[in-house]
């Protein structure tokens, strides 16, 4: 049975929703599922913009059969070759043998690498600024390398102002009928998944995203059609501003993320004591996470959201507790910058984690600040540490004040 939605007068969503997949890219939990968005244009020429994951191929084909009503598919535009969008390419070619494929030279290279038999089909290689007319609609192609694969491009319909944005402006979460951003409460129900999607999938590539945003600023964008998540037909500037902030590594909010690594609950107790002290002093935008049982994709998302990060770690084998070290490594890998850190260290006989965490932050990461105040524990938080706890909370709040 087909499941389509009208996007504009002659453009249709022909994608699918997936609630069976539990791990996106086999690493990121997606409890709300994910959508695979593909779009079919019915102009003088018929055009499919991207395909879907292989698991959703049957739904795509049923949707296309319903809309095409026996017509040929004239063009297949591939903006992004990652398998959750490109896996069904060869099936489309088999079903529509006269189709012409439009994509970038690197994308055609990847199609061959993935084993797709494309050499019996007409291939149209496009580069920055090339245009293609499909009848009433004319599109132009914009290179978007490393957002977040090297072959990526976006396609802009100059006739309607629709931007087919590939993996940019996407989100985790299945659509479940609600295609458009104004059909959901995005700030309540979607922004966390959108942030987690960006920071973990695209987050490393801030500079390429900034380059794409600069190009996009010269386009009269009226609608954004991403490959995952809602289609943006209103308040487009809201989501563009989020991408601008995230890709510049600027925090969205002044607030404190306390991430703790605790073996027997003593370091956790110190983290909770600090959270209470901060709230007591008026800083209530505080979140606390156990790095041992919180998926790192959530930790990364929160690290991008908030201005201050407290790392509280037990010493383990004279080093940083492994899950905390992993969190530090992921922040480095995803290029997080411009954050202020505070440290809590614990050790029963050789307290090393604080110095090691500070060394990692200062030597392995970019544009980070570590405040001078530190809370050091010997096994547990004793009453004689009350002044140090208070001083640490004051130091965090003071570092949030604008410079005079």
Residue pairs with C-beta under 8 A, 6 or more apart in sequence:
1 62
2 62
2 63
2 65
2 66
2 67
3 16
3 59
3 62
3 63
4 12
4 13
4 14
4 40
4 63
4 66
4 67
5 12
5 13
5 179
6 12
6 13
7 13
7 39
7 162
7 179
7 223
7 225
7 231
8 160
8 162
8 223
10 41
10 42
10 43
10 136
10 137
11 39
11 40
11 41
11 42
11 160
11 162
11 225
12 39
12 40
12 41
12 42
12 63
12 67
13 37
13 38
13 39
13 179
13 231
14 38
14 39
14 40
14 48
14 60
14 63
14 64
14 67
15 35
15 36
15 37
15 38
15 39
15 52
15 56
15 59
15 60
15 63
16 35
16 36
16 52
16 53
16 56
16 59
16 60
16 63
17 33
17 34
17 35
17 36
17 174
17 175
17 176
18 33
18 34
18 35
18 36
18 53
18 55
18 56
18 174
19 33
19 174
20 55
21 30
21 33
21 34
21 55
22 29
22 30
23 29
23 30
24 30
24 34
24 172
25 84
25 201
27 297
28 172
28 196
28 200
28 201
28 295
28 297
29 295
29 297
30 172
30 173
32 172
32 173
32 174
32 193
33 173
33 174
33 176
34 172
34 173
34 174
34 228
35 173
35 174
35 175
35 228
35 229
36 52
36 53
36 56
36 84
36 85
36 227
36 228
37 50
37 225
37 226
37 227
37 228
37 229
37 231
38 48
38 49
38 50
38 51
38 52
38 60
38 85
38 227
39 48
39 49
39 50
39 164
39 225
40 46
40 47
40 48
40 49
40 63
40 64
40 67
40 68
41 47
41 48
41 49
41 134
41 137
42 67
42 68
43 134
43 135
43 136
43 137
44 134
44 135
44 136
45 74
45 75
45 134
45 135
46 68
46 71
46 72
46 73
46 74
46 75
47 73
47 74
47 75
47 76
47 77
47 134
47 137
48 64
48 73
48 75
48 76
48 77
48 92
49 77
49 79
49 155
49 164
49 225
50 77
50 78
50 79
50 80
50 85
50 86
50 164
50 166
50 227
51 57
51 60
51 76
51 78
51 85
51 86
51 87
51 88
51 89
51 91
51 92
52 59
52 60
52 84
52 85
52 87
52 88
53 83
53 84
53 85
53 87
53 88
54 83
54 87
54 88
56 88
57 87
57 88
57 91
60 88
61 91
61 95
64 73
72 96
72 98
72 99
73 92
73 95
73 96
73 98
73 99
74 98
74 99
74 100
74 134
75 99
75 100
75 101
75 102
75 132
75 134
76 89
76 92
76 93
76 96
76 99
76 100
76 101
76 102
77 102
77 103
77 139
77 155
77 164
78 85
78 86
78 89
78 101
78 102
78 103
78 107
78 111
79 85
79 103
79 152
79 153
79 154
79 155
79 164
79 165
79 166
79 227
80 86
80 107
80 149
80 151
80 152
80 153
80 166
80 167
80 227
81 103
81 107
81 110
81 111
81 114
81 149
81 151
82 149
82 167
83 114
84 227
85 166
85 167
85 227
86 110
86 111
86 114
89 101
89 111
89 116
89 118
90 116
90 117
90 118
92 99
93 99
93 101
93 116
93 117
93 118
93 121
97 121
99 121
100 121
100 122
100 123
100 124
101 108
101 118
101 121
101 122
101 123
101 124
102 124
102 126
102 132
102 141
103 111
103 123
103 124
103 125
103 126
103 151
103 153
104 125
104 126
104 127
104 141
104 143
104 151
104 152
104 153
105 125
105 127
106 150
106 151
107 151
107 153
108 118
108 123
108 125
109 151
110 151
111 118
112 118
124 132
126 132
126 141
126 153
127 141
127 143
128 141
128 142
128 143
129 140
129 141
129 142
130 140
130 141
131 138
131 139
131 140
131 141
131 158
132 138
132 139
132 141
136 159
137 157
137 159
137 160
138 157
138 158
138 159
139 155
139 156
139 157
139 158
140 155
140 156
140 158
141 153
141 154
141 155
141 156
142 153
142 154
142 155
142 156
142 212
142 215
142 216
142 219
143 152
143 153
144 152
144 153
144 154
144 166
144 168
144 208
144 212
145 151
145 152
145 208
146 152
146 205
146 208
147 166
147 167
147 168
147 202
147 205
147 208
147 209
147 212
148 167
148 201
148 202
148 204
148 205
148 208
149 167
152 166
152 167
153 166
154 163
154 164
154 165
154 166
154 168
154 212
154 216
155 163
155 164
156 162
156 163
156 164
156 219
156 221
157 163
157 164
160 222
160 223
161 219
161 220
161 221
161 222
161 223
162 222
162 223
162 224
162 225
163 216
163 219
163 221
163 223
163 224
163 225
164 225
165 224
165 225
165 226
165 227
166 226
166 227
167 201
167 202
167 226
167 227
167 228
168 202
168 209
168 212
168 226
168 243
169 224
169 226
169 229
169 232
169 239
169 240
169 243
170 194
170 197
170 198
170 201
170 226
170 227
170 228
170 229
171 190
171 193
171 194
171 197
171 226
171 228
171 229
171 230
172 193
172 194
172 196
172 197
172 228
172 229
173 190
173 193
173 229
175 229
175 230
178 184
178 230
179 230
179 231
180 230
180 231
180 232
180 233
180 234
181 190
181 230
181 231
181 232
181 233
181 234
181 235
181 239
182 233
182 234
182 235
183 230
184 190
184 230
186 194
186 230
190 229
190 230
191 242
192 301
193 229
194 229
194 239
194 242
195 242
195 246
195 301
195 304
195 305
196 297
196 298
196 300
196 301
197 228
197 229
198 242
198 243
198 246
198 304
199 246
199 297
199 300
199 301
199 303
199 304
199 334
200 297
200 300
200 301
200 334
202 209
203 246
203 300
203 304
203 334
203 335
203 336
204 333
204 334
204 335
205 247
205 335
206 246
206 247
206 248
206 249
206 335
207 247
209 243
209 246
209 247
210 244
210 247
210 248
213 240
213 243
213 244
213 247
216 240
221 236
222 233
222 236
223 231
223 232
223 233
223 236
224 231
224 232
224 236
224 239
225 231
226 232
232 239
242 252
245 252
246 304
249 304
249 335
249 336
249 337
249 338
249 367
250 338
251 304
251 305
251 306
251 307
251 338
251 339
252 304
252 305
252 306
253 285
253 305
253 306
253 307
254 285
254 306
254 307
254 308
254 400
255 283
255 285
255 286
255 287
255 305
255 306
255 307
255 308
256 275
256 278
256 283
256 285
256 286
256 287
256 306
256 307
256 308
256 309
256 310
256 396
257 286
257 287
257 289
257 302
257 303
257 305
257 306
257 308
257 309
257 310
258 271
258 274
258 275
258 286
258 287
258 288
258 289
258 310
258 312
259 289
259 291
259 294
259 299
259 309
259 310
259 311
259 312
259 324
259 327
260 267
260 268
260 270
260 271
260 288
260 289
260 290
260 291
260 311
260 312
260 313
260 344
261 267
261 290
261 291
261 292
261 312
261 313
261 314
261 320
261 321
261 323
261 324
262 268
262 269
262 271
262 290
262 292
262 312
262 314
262 346
263 314
263 316
263 321
266 314
266 346
266 377
266 379
266 380
266 381
267 312
267 313
267 314
267 344
267 346
267 377
268 290
268 312
269 380
269 381
270 312
270 344
270 346
270 375
270 377
270 380
270 381
270 389
271 288
271 310
271 312
271 344
272 288
273 381
273 389
274 310
274 312
274 344
274 375
274 389
274 392
274 393
275 286
275 288
277 389
277 390
277 392
277 393
278 284
278 286
278 393
278 396
278 397
279 286
281 393
281 394
281 397
282 397
283 393
283 396
283 397
283 400
285 306
287 302
287 306
289 298
289 299
289 302
291 299
291 323
291 324
291 326
291 327
292 323
296 326
296 327
296 330
299 327
299 330
300 330
300 331
300 334
300 336
303 309
303 331
303 336
303 339
304 336
307 339
307 340
307 400
308 339
308 340
308 341
308 342
308 396
308 399
308 400
309 339
309 340
309 341
309 342
310 341
310 342
310 343
310 344
310 396
311 324
311 327
311 328
311 341
311 342
311 343
311 344
311 357
312 343
312 344
312 345
312 346
313 320
313 321
313 324
313 344
313 345
313 346
313 353
313 354
313 357
314 321
314 346
314 347
314 353
315 321
315 345
315 346
315 347
315 350
315 351
315 352
315 353
316 322
316 353
318 350
318 352
319 325
319 352
319 353
319 356
320 328
320 353
320 356
320 357
320 360
321 353
324 353
324 357
325 360
328 357
328 360
328 361
328 364
328 365
331 365
332 360
332 364
332 365
335 366
336 365
337 365
337 366
337 367
337 368
338 367
338 368
339 368
339 369
340 368
340 369
340 370
340 371
340 396
340 399
340 400
341 357
341 358
341 361
341 368
341 369
341 370
341 371
342 370
342 371
342 373
342 374
342 392
342 395
342 396
343 354
343 357
343 358
343 370
343 374
343 375
344 354
344 374
344 375
344 376
344 377
344 392
345 351
345 352
345 353
345 354
345 355
345 357
345 374
345 375
345 376
345 377
346 353
346 376
346 377
346 378
346 379
347 353
347 377
347 378
347 379
348 378
348 379
351 376
351 377
351 378
354 374
354 376
358 370
361 368
361 370
362 368
362 370
369 399
371 395
371 396
371 399
372 395
373 388
373 391
373 392
373 394
373 395
373 396
374 392
375 385
375 388
375 389
375 392
376 388
377 385
381 389
